[in-house]
């Protein structure tokens, strides 16, 4: 179930959003804003998982392979897990 949320923007940001909607092929400002919120949530979830892993005592060896794997998982998460 969707709920409504109203926001106020200065004219310059409103113009930016409208241009982004047009350029991005979004059907509405709402669709654009939902996508931004989803991206922010994905980033926050990834950050939380990374911080939890760092706090974990089972981090394993931390070398170049670790960071390459981490980068690959971050890119996958940024694409929505695809």
C-alpha positions in Angstrom: 0.0 0.0 0.0 1.4 3.3 -1.0 1.2 6.5 1.1 1.6 10.1 0.1 4.4 12.3 1.2 4.6 15.9 0.2 7.9 17.8 -0.1 8.8 21.4 -0.7 11.7 22.2 -3.0 13.3 25.5 -4.1 12.6 26.3 -7.7 16.1 25.4 -8.8 15.8 21.8 -7.3 12.3 21.5 -8.7 13.7 22.3 -12.2 16.5 19.8 -11.7 14.0 17.1 -10.7 11.8 17.8 -13.7 14.8 17.7 -16.1 16.0 14.4 -14.5 12.5 12.9 -15.0 12.5 13.9 -18.6 16.1 12.8 -19.3 15.8 9.6 -17.4 12.6 8.4 -19.0 10.6 8.4 -15.8 6.8 8.6 -16.1 6.5 10.9 -13.2 8.3 12.8 -10.4 7.0 10.1 -8.0 8.6 7.3 -10.0 11.9 9.3 -10.0 11.8 10.0 -6.2 11.0 6.3 -5.5 14.1 5.3 -7.5 16.2 7.7 -5.5 14.9 6.4 -2.2 15.5 2.8 -3.3 19.1 3.6 -4.3 19.6 5.4 -0.9 18.2 2.4 0.9 20.4 0.0 -1.0 23.5 2.1 -0.2 22.5 2.2 3.5 21.9 -1.6 3.6 25.3 -2.2 2.0 27.0 0.2 4.5 25.3 -1.6 7.4 26.5 -5.0 6.1 30.0 -3.7 5.6 30.2 -2.3 9.1 28.8 -5.5 10.5 31.4 -7.5 8.7 34.2 -5.2 10.0 32.9 -5.8 13.5 32.8 -9.5 12.9 35.7 -11.6 14.2 35.4 -13.8 11.2 36.6 -11.4 8.5 39.2 -13.8 7.1 42.3 -12.8 5.2 42.2 -9.2 4.0 44.2 -8.9 0.8 43.7 -7.8 -2.8 41.3 -10.7 -3.5 39.1 -9.6 -0.5 38.8 -6.1 -1.9 38.1 -7.3 -5.4 35.3 -9.5 -4.1 34.0 -6.6 -2.0 34.0 -4.3 -5.0 32.1 -6.9 -7.1 29.5 -7.4 -4.5 29.1 -3.6 -4.0 28.6 -3.1 -7.8 26.0 -5.9 -7.8 24.2 -4.4 -4.9 24.2 -1.0 -6.6 22.5 -2.6 -9.6 19.8 -3.9 -7.3 21.3 -7.4 -6.9 21.2 -8.1 -10.7 
